[in-house]
Amino acid sequence: MAQIVFSHVGGKPPYFDSTCYDYWKRKMRMYLGSINDKVWDVTENDYVILDPTNPTPRELENKQCNTMAINIVYNAIDSRVFEQIKDLDRASEVWKRLEETYEGTLAVKSDKLYILKDKLTSFKIKDNESIPEMFYRLQVIVNYLKALGEKINDDDVSHRFLMCLPPRFETLRLIIIRGGLKQLSLNKVLGDVMTQETYPMEREGLIKMRRRMNTRRR
């Protein structure tokens, strides 16, 4: 069996000080995978050595990947977080404990999902809030939901965003929705809205262009 190769990724691993766990988790997952897919695999799924006195080459590779993963995590956390996982020898156990500590158990995740879904359903623009600020708040809620395993389609998020816009966007909102949201990215929808917001003189041109595009699709 060929010897496993570890990539030397640039920069230090993302640092975790017990805050912003979702942000750190995503970045650390990518960091571990960039070293070698097997490093992330043993972290996510664990590994087994059937006969410790006579391990196979693949089992030795998995053990090496486990050691690599734990070493990386150790170098990416502060002393308080280290105290919570220092008794564990498996990267998969370390990952699970951090998830349960900072994301919560399944029951806690379920409660978080319920709260976030309610926030998404009742989401609306605040008084004196700019369009980009409102868009950012919406994205934060959606990203938290996705991090907890919730499946959310971009066109549903685009629709929620458009429905929260002030009345002055009514015509543009109707044209974009009627043209279909599935073929538009969320950032493209934001771009169209911001074009009207930033360049009111071009409003009619944007609306006419959208109408022509919608007519061609029919």
C-alpha positions as CSV (number, residue, x, y, z in Angstrom):
1,M,0.0,0.0,0.0
2,A,1.3,3.4,-0.9
3,Q,2.5,5.6,2.0
4,I,0.1,8.3,3.0
5,V,1.0,11.8,2.0
6,F,0.2,14.8,4.2
7,S,-0.1,18.2,2.5
8,H,1.6,21.1,4.2
9,V,-1.1,23.7,4.2
10,G,-0.1,27.3,4.6
11,G,-0.7,29.2,7.8
12,K,-1.8,28.1,11.3
13,P,-5.0,26.3,12.0
14,P,-8.0,28.4,12.9
15,Y,-7.9,29.3,16.6
16,F,-10.8,28.6,19.0
17,D,-11.2,30.4,22.3
18,S,-14.7,29.0,23.1
19,T,-16.4,31.7,21.1
20,C,-17.9,31.6,17.6
21,Y,-17.8,27.8,17.4
22,D,-19.8,27.5,14.2
23,Y,-17.2,29.7,12.4
24,W,-14.3,27.8,13.8
25,K,-15.9,24.4,13.1
26,R,-16.3,25.1,9.4
27,K,-12.8,26.4,9.0
28,M,-11.2,23.6,11.0
29,R,-13.1,21.0,8.9
30,M,-11.6,22.5,5.7
31,Y,-8.2,22.7,7.3
32,L,-8.1,19.1,8.3
33,G,-9.4,17.9,4.9
34,S,-6.8,20.0,3.1
35,I,-4.0,18.1,4.9
36,N,-5.4,14.8,3.7
37,D,-9.0,13.5,3.2
38,K,-8.2,10.6,5.7
39,V,-7.4,13.1,8.4
40,W,-10.9,14.5,8.3
41,D,-12.4,11.0,7.8
42,V,-11.0,9.6,11.0
43,T,-12.1,12.8,12.8
44,E,-15.6,12.5,11.5
45,N,-16.1,8.7,11.5
46,D,-13.4,7.3,13.9
47,Y,-11.4,4.2,13.0
48,V,-10.9,0.6,14.2
49,I,-7.8,-1.6,14.8
50,L,-9.0,-5.1,14.9
51,D,-5.8,-6.6,16.3
52,P,-3.6,-4.1,18.1
53,T,-0.7,-6.6,18.1
54,N,-0.8,-6.9,14.3
55,P,-2.3,-3.8,12.7
56,T,-2.7,-3.7,8.9
57,P,-1.0,-0.9,6.9
58,R,-4.4,0.8,6.5
59,E,-5.1,0.7,10.2
60,L,-1.6,2.2,10.8
61,E,-2.4,5.0,8.4
62,N,-5.7,5.7,10.2
63,K,-3.9,5.8,13.5
64,Q,-1.4,8.2,12.1
65,C,-4.2,10.4,10.7
66,N,-5.8,10.3,14.2
67,T,-2.6,11.5,15.8
68,M,-2.3,14.3,13.2
69,A,-5.8,15.5,13.7
70,I,-5.5,15.6,17.5
71,N,-2.2,17.5,17.3
72,I,-3.8,20.1,15.0
73,V,-6.8,20.6,17.3
74,Y,-4.5,20.9,20.3
75,N,-2.6,23.7,18.5
76,A,-5.9,25.4,17.6
77,I,-7.5,25.8,21.0
78,D,-6.9,27.8,24.2
79,S,-6.1,26.3,27.6
80,R,-9.7,26.3,28.8
81,V,-11.0,24.3,25.8
82,F,-8.0,22.0,26.1
83,E,-9.0,21.1,29.6
84,Q,-12.3,19.9,28.3
85,I,-10.8,17.3,25.8
86,K,-7.4,16.4,27.2
87,D,-8.6,13.0,28.4
88,L,-9.6,11.8,24.9
89,D,-7.3,9.9,22.5
90,R,-9.6,9.7,19.5
91,A,-10.1,12.7,17.2
92,S,-13.7,11.6,16.6
93,E,-14.3,11.8,20.4
94,V,-12.7,15.2,20.6
95,W,-14.9,16.5,17.7
96,K,-18.0,15.1,19.2
97,R,-17.4,16.5,22.7
98,L,-16.7,20.0,21.2
99,E,-19.9,19.7,19.2
100,E,-21.9,18.7,22.3
101,T,-20.3,21.4,24.4
102,Y,-20.6,24.3,22.0
103,E,-23.5,23.3,19.8
104,G,-25.4,21.2,22.3
105,T,-27.0,17.7,22.4
106,L,-29.6,16.7,19.8
107,A,-32.3,18.1,22.2
108,V,-30.5,21.4,22.4
109,K,-30.0,21.5,18.6
110,S,-33.7,20.9,18.1
111,D,-34.5,23.8,20.4
112,K,-32.1,26.0,18.5
113,L,-33.6,25.0,15.2
114,Y,-37.1,25.8,16.4
115,I,-35.9,29.3,17.6
116,L,-34.0,30.0,14.3
117,K,-36.9,28.8,12.1
118,D,-39.2,31.1,14.0
119,K,-36.7,34.0,13.5
120,L,-36.6,33.2,9.8
121,T,-40.4,33.0,9.4
122,S,-40.9,36.3,11.3
123,F,-37.9,38.1,9.7
124,K,-38.4,41.7,8.6
125,I,-36.4,44.8,8.1
126,K,-35.9,47.0,11.1
127,D,-36.6,50.7,11.4
128,N,-33.6,52.7,10.0
129,E,-31.9,49.5,8.8
130,S,-30.1,49.6,5.4
131,I,-30.7,46.9,2.8
132,P,-27.1,45.4,3.2
133,E,-27.6,45.3,7.0
134,M,-30.9,43.5,6.6
135,F,-29.4,41.1,4.1
136,Y,-26.5,40.3,6.5
137,R,-28.9,39.6,9.4
138,L,-30.8,37.2,7.1
139,Q,-27.7,35.4,6.0
140,V,-26.5,34.9,9.6
141,I,-29.8,33.2,10.5
142,V,-29.7,31.0,7.3
143,N,-26.1,30.0,7.9
144,Y,-26.8,29.1,11.5
145,L,-29.7,26.9,10.3
146,K,-27.5,25.2,7.7
147,A,-24.8,24.6,10.3
148,L,-27.4,22.7,12.4
149,G,-28.3,20.5,9.4
150,E,-31.3,22.3,8.1
151,K,-31.9,22.2,4.3
152,I,-32.7,25.6,2.9
153,N,-33.0,26.5,-0.7
154,D,-31.4,29.7,-1.9
155,D,-34.6,30.7,-3.8
156,D,-36.6,30.5,-0.6
157,V,-34.1,32.8,1.1
158,S,-34.2,35.2,-1.9
159,H,-38.0,35.3,-1.7
160,R,-37.9,36.0,2.1
161,F,-35.4,38.8,1.4
162,L,-37.5,40.4,-1.4
163,M,-40.7,40.2,0.7
164,C,-38.9,42.2,3.5
165,L,-38.0,45.1,1.2
166,P,-39.6,48.5,1.7
167,P,-42.6,49.5,-0.5
168,R,-40.5,51.5,-3.0
169,F,-39.2,48.1,-4.3
170,E,-42.6,46.7,-5.0
171,T,-42.3,46.8,-8.9
172,L,-38.8,45.4,-8.9
173,R,-39.8,42.7,-6.4
174,L,-42.7,41.5,-8.5
175,I,-40.6,41.4,-11.7
176,I,-37.9,39.4,-10.1
177,I,-40.3,36.9,-8.5
178,R,-42.3,36.5,-11.7
179,G,-39.0,35.9,-13.6
180,G,-38.2,33.0,-11.4
181,L,-35.8,32.8,-8.5
182,K,-34.3,29.4,-9.0
183,Q,-31.9,30.6,-11.7
184,L,-30.8,33.6,-9.6
185,S,-28.2,33.5,-6.9
186,L,-29.0,35.3,-3.6
187,N,-26.1,37.8,-4.3
188,K,-27.5,38.5,-7.8
189,V,-30.9,39.4,-6.3
190,L,-29.1,41.6,-3.8
191,G,-27.2,43.2,-6.6
192,D,-30.3,44.0,-8.6
193,V,-31.9,45.6,-5.5
194,M,-28.8,47.6,-4.6
195,T,-28.6,48.9,-8.2
196,Q,-32.0,50.4,-7.8
197,E,-31.1,51.7,-4.3
198,T,-27.8,53.2,-5.4
199,Y,-28.8,54.5,-8.8
200,P,-32.4,55.6,-8.7
201,M,-32.0,57.2,-12.2
202,E,-31.5,53.8,-13.7
203,R,-34.6,52.3,-12.1
204,E,-36.7,52.3,-15.2
205,G,-33.9,50.8,-17.3
206,L,-33.4,47.9,-14.8
207,I,-37.2,47.2,-14.7
208,K,-37.5,47.3,-18.5
209,M,-34.5,44.9,-18.8
210,R,-36.1,42.5,-16.3
211,R,-39.4,42.7,-18.2
212,R,-37.7,41.8,-21.5
213,M,-35.9,38.9,-19.9
214,N,-39.2,37.6,-18.4
215,T,-40.9,37.9,-21.8
216,R,-38.2,35.9,-23.6
217,R,-38.5,33.0,-21.0
218,R,-42.2,32.6,-21.8
